[in-house]
Amino acid sequence: MISISDKGMPAPCPSPFNMAAYVLSHAERLADKCALEVLAKTDGQSFTYKELSVATLRMGAALRAQGYQPGDRIIMRLGNTVSFPLVFLGAIAAGLIPVPLSSQLTVVEVGKIVLEIRPVAIIHSAFLDLPQTNVPVHDAQDLLEMRDIEPITPMMGDPNRLAYIVYTSGTSGKPRAVMHAHRVIWARRMMWQGWYDLCEDDRMLHAGAFNWTYTLGTGLMDPWTIGATALITADGTPASELPDLIAKHDVTLFAAAPGVYRRLLNTDKTINAPKLRHGLSAGEKLSPRIADRWEKQTGTLVHEAMGMSECSTFLSGSPHQHAVKTSLGFAQPGRRIAVVGIKGDLQPVDTEGILAISMRDTGMMLGYFEQPQETASRIKGEWFLTGDTVSMNRDGMFTFLGRDDDMMNAGGVRVSPIEVEDAFSSHPNIISCAAVEVPVKEDVNVIALYYNALTNIPDAELQAFAEKRLATYKRPRLYQRKEDLPINANGKINRRALRQSFRGPHGQA
């Protein structure tokens, strides 16, 4: 028996199609229902479905009024404000290509992306810094205040055309720009039953940043597509406030990364939420211990999903098919997932191999922006190789066994060690260095930097050096000088050996 889970392909995406029009399709029927609420102690914002639709389509018209044309790329440098989804969907409605960036990126990192994407404009929040550039810059609030402009009519077309671009870390150390088609939103229907059990009456609270595809899809697009209410925490909301928000706002579904669950459960507050149906987790593996603590506190389960920027989530447990807590879950209805060898050959059940997704999946990316060779290198025949090593049993349940690269996970976001190492390579006193992910206590992993230098470099100096070059989530939390960094038979740094040599919170070998 071979390791393939074929749940059949969903109905094809309608044509002509526009992702924004599809997401906003309930605007007339549910005109007065709350579509979005940004939760904050003061000055929280909310939009009804009618207000969301009008504001979004006005944003699209405002962008077009600046002279930008269909196919033009715009960079979004925004925080967790209502401007984010309005600019994102408004651009897509107008035929523009939004490129949302993390608000945590440094000015240096943003500058590199501007050079690669070559946008016609940057839409930003005034509180976020920008690199020096000749690209026109617009304050999102100024665009929102163009009240006299008529809403645009969404541009319909081929569902396979480019809709937006998101960034993900690459194994080469250079972040990759992932291109997604309009049809990707249609593919997310497979999660409604295969993971969320999402329905129109739900009130979904997602504790994540808008630019993250997990938040963007699970927290915003999917609730609106089905007619539910999306609740989002404001910038800077601490985990200690989440229990009160869950209870106060009648949350029925709560979604977050494992790190948020851990911080929430470590507060002294009890989660008293009688309307909560279950929790959702993605981004990295949730430890069974945290899942058990959540279940004990709330009386509900956490259903996990595994995915990636190139195809969103595709393996999960759900209320309809419970997964063992130590597993990755099952292929969602409509997915075709397999365990393959390095040549794309199908492996027998209960055999270690590479997790692979069918290239026919409606949610699969179009490719990496201007990187055809990098795109092709991940594809073997029908299969897109994820880089994760797994096995599948006879019941179709997948188990994670490791990664075939040295990618790190920082709070649910994949980070390339090479990107971190490249940032430190310009330090005048560092001869060589290696970044690895290490466990500092149960359920908590951090990025550590091992470096070779003539003398110890103060941690404060290294931290200040990183602050100017790396987003917060990419910065090492531990620094350790080594006389020699281990190398493998090919003369490359052996990061696995470094991980195995870690012995404690201060990196002692």
N, C-alpha and C positions, 0 to 999 in steps of 0.2 A: 504494500500500500504506500502510495507516494504522499508527500507532505504538501497538499494543496487544498485550500478551502475556497470553493467556488460557490458563492451565494447568488450567482446570476447578476446580470447587469440591470440597473434601473431603467425606467423609461427614458428615452433620449430627451435631452434638453430641447424645449420648444424653440422654434426659429420663425421670425426674427426675435431677438431677445436683447434685453439690457438688464444688467445685474441690479442697478439702482431701482429701476422700475419694478422689478420683481420683488425686491425687499420692501418697497413702499406700496405694494399692491393692496394692502388692507386700509389705506388712508381714507377712502370714502366710506367704507362699511363701518370702520371703527373710529370715525372722526374724532369723537370726544374722549376716547379711552386714552389713558396715560401710556405712552410708548417708551419714554425715556425719563429717568430721574437720576440726577447726579446727587448722591447723598453727601451732605456736609452739615457740620454743626450750625453754620450760618450761611445764608445766601445760596442754598441748594437750588438747582435749576431743574425744570421739568418741561416736557413737551408732550402734547397729545399727538395722536397719529396725524391729524390734519395739520397741526403746527409743524411737526417733523417733516412732513411731505413738502409743505409750502416753503419752509426755511431751506430745505435741501435743494429744491429746484431753483430757488432764488440764488442760492450760492452758486449753482451751476451757471445760471445766467450772468451772475456777477463776474465769474471767471471768464466767460466768453466775451463779456463787455470790455475786458482788458485787452482784447484782441487775440486771445489764445484760441487755437484751432484744434479740432479733433486729431488725436494722435500725439499731441504735445505732451511732454512729461513735466509734472510739477512735483517738487519735493515738499513734504509736509513736516514741519518742525514744530509740533504742537504737544501740549501736555494733556492730562485727563480733564478736558473741558468739552462742552457740547460742540465747540468748534470742530473738534476732530471728526466725528462721524458726518457732520454737515459738509465739511470740505471733501472728505473721502467719497461719500456717495454723490455729492453735487458734481464733483469732477467726472465721475464715472457716467452720470446721467448726461453730461455735456460732451462725452466722447473723449475727454482728456484722460491721461494716465497718471493717477496719483502714486507717489512713492513715499509712504509713511516711514518716518525714522523714529528711533527711540529718543525720548527726551534726555536720556542719560548719556548719549554720545557726547564726546568732547568736540570742541570746535575743530580740532585737527582731523578727527574722524569724519565729521560732516563735510569738511573741505575736500577730502578724498572722494567721497561719494558724489559731491557736486561735479567734480572733474569727470567721473565715470559716467554719470547719468546724463549730463549736459541738459539740465532742465531749462524750460523757458521762464520759470518763476519759482520762487520759494514762498510758501505760505507759513507764517510763523506766529508764535505767541510772543508778546513783547518781553516776557520774563526769561526767554531762552536766548543765549548768545548765538551769533552766526559768524562764520568766517568772512573775511574780506572777499567780495566777489562782485563781478559786473552783472550778475543775474538779477533781474528785478525782484524786489522783496515786497510782499504785501502782509500787513497785519491782518490776521483772521477776523478780528473784531471789526475792522473797517469794512471788510466785505460783508459781514453779517448785518451791518447797519445800513446797507443799500436797500432800504425798505420800498423805495418807489419802483424798483425794477420788477418786471413781469417774470414769473417762474418759467423756466425753460421746459420744453417738452423733451423727455428722455429720447436719446438717439437709439433707435433699434437697429439691429444688424445681426451678423453671423455670431452665434454664441461662442465660436472658437477664436474670436479676435481678442487681442490683448485688452485687459481691463485695468490691472494694477500690477505693481512690482513691490515685493517685500524683500528685506535683506535677511540672510541667514549666514552663520559662520561656515567657512569652507575649510576643508582639511589642509588646503595649501597655505592657510594663514591669511588669505585674502577673503573678506566677506563676499558672498555671492548674491547677486540680485536675481531673485526668483520671479519669473514672469507667469502671471495667472490670467486665464481667459475668463470671460463673463460666465461661462458655464460652471465655474467652480462653485458658485452658490447653489446651483441645482444639485450638485453632488452631495451637499451637506444634508440633504433630506435623509440620507442613509443613517445619520446620527440620531435622528429624532426618536426612533424606536431602538436602534442598535446601541445607544448610549444614554441619552437624556431621559427618554420617556416624556418628551416635551409636548405641551399642549397649550391652547390659547389662554387658559385660565392661569397659567404659571406667572410667577413674579421671580425672575432670575436675577440674583445678585452675583456679580463677578468681581472679585477683588484682584484686578490686574490692570496693567497699563494698556491703553487703547491701541498702541502700535503693535502689540504682540498679537500674532494671528490667533492665538487661543482666546484672548479677550475679544478681539474684533469679530471672530466668528461666533463663538459660544455665548459671549456676553451681549452682543448687539445684533448682528445680522440674523442669526437664527431666531431669537425671540420675535423680532419684527416680521420676519418672513412668515411665521405661523400666527401672528397676532397677539403675542404675549407682551409682558411689560419687562423692559430691561432696566435694572438698577445697577449703578456703577458708583464705586467709592471715589470721592474727590482726591486730588493729589495730596499726598502726605497723611492720609488716614492711617493711623496705627492699628495693628492687629487687635489691640486691647478694646477698640471701639466696635469691632465686628459683631460680637455677641449681642450687643444692644441694638445694632442696626438690623440684624437678622430678625429679632423679635419685634422691633418697632414697626418695621415696614412689611410685615406679613410675608416674609420671604418663603417661597415654596421650594426653590432650587438654589443651592449655593455652589459656586464654582471658584476654584483657586488652585494655585500650585501647591505641592506638598509643603514647601517652606512656610506658606501662609497658614496652613492647617496646624503646623507645629507651633508657630508663634501664638496663634489663637488659643490653642489648647493649653499653652503654658501661662496664660493669664489667669487671674484669680476669679474671673467671671464665669458664671454658669450660663450655658446656652439654653434659654427657655424659649423655644420656638415651636409651638404646637402645630403650625401650618407647614413646617418644613417636611418635605417628602424624602429627600436624599441629597447627598453632596456629590460633586463631580470633581475629579482631579486629573490633571495632565501636565506635561512638561518634563517630568522625571518620575521615577518609580516612587510610589507612596509606600512607606514601610508598613507592614502589618500591625506594628505596635501603635502607630498613629491612627490607623484605620480603626483599631479596636477601641482606642480612647474616644474617638469621635462617636462611635456607635454607642458606647457606654453613656456618654454625656447627652446625646441627642435622641437616642433610640432609632437612629436612621443609619443606613449604609452609605459608604462612599463608593461610587462606581468610577473606576479608572479607565482612561483611554490612552493609547499610544499613537503618536502621529509625528509629522514633520512638516516644515514649511512647504516642502515640495508637493504635499498631498493632504495636509491637515491630518485629522485622526482617522484611523482605519481599523484598529483593533481596540476592543473595549469589552467591559462587562456592563450589564444593564439590569433594571428590575425584571426584565423578561428572560434574561440568561445570566445568572450570577456566575462570576468568575472567581476562581481560587485567588486569595489575596496575594500570593507569591507569583501569580502568572501575569501575562500581558492581556489576557482575555481572548475573545473570539473575533473572527472577521465580521464586520458589520454586514447586515443584509445589503446585497448589491455589490459587495467587494469580491475581488479575486486575488487572493493572497497565497504565497507559496514560500517554501524553504528550498533554496537552490544552492548549487555549488558556484565556484568562481566563474564558470563558463555559462551559467544560467541553466544548468541541468537540474531537474527536480530530484530532491533527496527523499529517501524513505522516511516514514513516520518515526518519531523518537530518535532522529538523527540530527546532529549539529549541522547547521548551514547558515546561509545568509537570508535574512528576511527580505522578501521581494514583493513588489506591488505590480499588478498588470498595468502596462502602459495604456490599456484601453479604459482605465478608470476615468470617469467623468471629472474627478477632482484633480487629476494629475496636471502638473505644471506644463507650460509650453516649453520651458527650458530656462537656462541661465542666460541673462542678458549679455549679448555679444560674446558668449563663451560656448560656441558649438562643440568644441573638442571636450570641454569639461562636461557638457551635457551628455555627449555620446559615451563618455567613459563610464557613466553610471548605468548604462542600458545594455542588457544582454538579451537579444531576441525580444520576446514579449515583455521582459521583466526589467523594472527599475530596482536596482540594488540599494538598499537603505544603509548598508554598512553595519547593521546590528546582527550579531550572531544569536540564533534562536533554535528551538526545536518545536515541533508540533506533535501532539499525541493523537490517538485515533478518534478522540472526541472533537478535534479541531481546536483545542486550546493551545495557545502559544506560550512558551517560557523563554524569558530573556537569559542569555548565557554570557553576554559580554559584547564588546565592540571590536571591530577589526581595525580600528584606528585609535588615536590617542585623544579624541575629542573629550572635552570636559563639559560638565553641566553646572552652571551657576544659577541656582534658583529657578531651574526649569528652562533656562536659555542655553543652548549649545554654544560653547566657546572653543575656538581653535587654539591649541597651545602655541602654534607658530605665530599667530597674531600677537599674543602676549610676549613671546620671546623676541619678535621683531621690534616691538616697542622698546624693550630694554636693551637691545643690541647697540643703541646709540649712546648708552650711558658710558661716560669716559673711563670708568673704573672697572666695568664688567668685561671680562675676557670672553666668557661664554655663559649660557644659561639655559634652563629647561623649566617649563611650566607643567605641573601635573595636578590632578584632582586628588585630594587626600581626605580621609575621615578624621575629624577632630574629636567627635564624640558620636554616640549612637544617633543615627538618622541625620547627621550634619556633616556634609562635605564642603571643603573650601578649596580655592586655588592656591597652590604653593609655588613659589619660585625658588629653584635651586640655582645658585650662580657660582662661577669661578672668578675670583679676584685676588689681588695680592694681599689685601687686608679686608677685614669685615667692613661692610658699608652700613651705617645706621639705618634701621628700619624706617625712621621718619623721613630720611632723605629719599629712600626708594619709594615710599608712599607718595611723597610730593612729586617725584618724577613721574609716577604712574598717573597722578591726577590730571596732568596736562596732556596725556596721550591715550588714555583708555577710559571707556565708560565705566561707571561704578561697578557694574556686575562683572566686568572683565578683570578688575584689579586683583592681584594676589592679596591674600589675607595673612600669609606666612612667608617669611624670607629666610633662606638658609644658605650660608656659604659652604661650598665643598671644595676640597683640594683638587679633586678630579670628578668629572661627570662620567657616569658609566656609558660605554658605547657597545653596540652590538657587532655582529660579524661583518656587517656592511659598513662599519665605521660611523654609523648614525647614533645619536643620543638614545640611550635605552630608557625611555620614560617608564616602562613597566618596572624595571629594576628600581627606579627612584620611588615609585609608589610602594613597592614591597619593602623598601628600606625605611619607610616612615614609621616612627615609633611613638610619637606623642605630639601634643599641641604645639611644641616649639620646634618640631621638625628634626629632633635628634635621630641620627641614624644608628 
